[in-house]
Amino acid sequence: MTLLCRTPAATFNHFILMLGLVTLGACSGSDSENDAQTSASVSYNLTLSMSEYMAHVLEPAADELWGSAGWINDRVEGYYELYPTDDEGWRRMENFSAMIVEAGNALLVPGRVQEGPWSTYAEALSDVGLRAMQASEAQNEEDFFQAGAQIYSVCTACHQAYNPDIASRF
C-alpha cells in the first residue's frame, strides 16, 4: 500500500482546484438558455420616435464624420482639408464612428425594426461604421473618406425606402 503524504499547501491547492471546477460546472449552461432568459426579461425604452432618434443620435454622429473628411476649395479660403490633424482629432472620429456602429445596432431593437430591408440597412450602417472606426484608428484619410461616403449611401437608400420626403432633401 502506498501512503500519500500531503503538505497543507498541497491540500489547499487541491481544494482551490476542485472549488474552481465545481464553480465552472455550476456556471455552465447553454447559450440559448441564457439568451432566452435575457430576452424574456429585457424591456426597451422606445420613448424617442424614429425622427427624434435620427435627429438626436444618428445624425449628429454622421455629421461629425462627414464634416471631418474630404477637402474644400472656395474663393475665400482657398483649398483646405477637413481631416483631423492630430491624434486627438482622429480619436474623436473613432468615437463618432463607434456611435454609428451602435446606432445601427439600436435600429435592430425589437419595436424599432420595420418591414422590408430595414435590418439590411441597419446592419450595413454598423458595418460601415466599423470601417470608419478602423480608418480613424489607422488615420487613413482615403479609407475614412470612403467609409463616410458609404454611410451616406446607406442612409440615402434607407431614407428612400422608409422616408422619401427626407430623401429628397439630400
N, C-alpha and C positions, 0 to 999 in steps of 0.2 A: 504494500500500500504506500502510495506517495502522499506525503504530507505537504500541503501548500502553506507556506508561511507568507502572510501578507503584512506589510507595514501599514500603519494608519494612513499614510499618504496614498498608497495604492488602493486601499479600501475606499477612501474618499473620492479618488479619481474614478473608480469603477462606479460608485454611486452617482456621480455627476453625469457620467456617460449614460447610464441607464435612465436617469431622470430626463436627460435630453431626448433620448429615443422615445420615451413614453410621451413627452410633450409633443414631439413631432407627429407621432401617431394620432394623438388627440386632435391636433390642428388640421390633419389632412381630411379633406372632403372633396368631393368632385367640384370642379369649377362651375358646372351647370347648377348644382345645388346652391352654391354661394351666389351665383348670378341671379337665380330665381328669388332667393331671399332678399337680395339687394333691390332688384327691380320691383318687387312687391311692396317694399317699404319706402320707396323713394317717391316724393312728390316734387313737382317742379313749379317754381313761381313764374308764371307766364303773364304777369301784370302788364309788361310792356307789349304794346301792339307791335305788329311787324314793322310798321312805319317808324315807331319810336325806337325799336331795336336797331333798325338800319341807321337812323339819324344819330343815335347816341353811342352805338357800339361799333358797328362795321364801318360806316362812312368815315368817322374820324381817323381810324387806323389806316384805312386805304388812302385817305387824303394825305396823311403824313408820308406814306411811301411814295405816292405819285408826286408830291412836292419836293422829294429828295432824290429824284432820278432824272437824268437827261440833262438838257442844256437849253439855254435861251440865247437868242441873238436879236436884240432890239436896237432901235435907233438911239435910245437914251443911254443905256449902259453898255451896249455892245454885246459881245459874246461872253457868256459865263456858264459854268456848270453848276448843277444843283446837288451833286453828290456830296455826301459827308466828307469833311476834310480831315477828320481826326478819329481816333479810336472811340471816343465818347459818342460822336455822331453815328458811327456805324453800329454801336451797341444800342442806341435809340432805335435805329432801323430794325435791328434784330428783335428788339422788344415789340415793336409795332407789327412786325411780321408774325411773331408768335401770337399776337392778338388776332390776326387774320386766321391763323390755323385754328384757334379755339373758337372764333366766331363761326367758322364753317361747321365745327363740331356742334355748336349750340343750335344751329339750324336743324339739326337732326334730333333734337329733344322731342320726345312724344308731346304732341299738342301743337308743335310748330310744323311738322312735316306735312307737306301738301301733296296732292295727287300729281302724277306725271313725273317728269325728270328732276323733281326737287332734290332728291337725295344725290343724284349725279352731280348737280351744280354745287351742293353743299360739300361733297367730298372733293370735288375739283378745287373749290376755294381753299380748303385745308391743304391740299397737295401743293398748290402754287404758293400758298403762304409759307409752307416748309421750304420751297425752293428759294423764296425771298430771304428766309432766315439763313439758309446756307450761304447764299451770296453775300449777305451782310456780314456773316462771320468771317468769310474769306475776303471781304472788302473788294469783291469782284463787281466792278461797275456795270459791265455788259450783262452779266447774268442777273444782276439786280434790276436793271432796266427791263430785261426780257420778262422777268417774273412779274414786274409791275404791269407790263403790257398784257400778260396772261391773266392777271387778276382782273384787269379792265374787261377783257374778253369774257371771262366767266360772269362777271357782274352784268354786263350788257346782255348776254344771252339769257340769263335768268330774268332780267327785267323785261325782255321781250316776251318771254313765256308767261310771266306772272304779273307784270305791271307795265303794260305797253305805254301808258301815259308818261311814266317816268323815263322809259327808254327813249322817248322822243326828245328829251332834254339833253341827252348826251351828244 
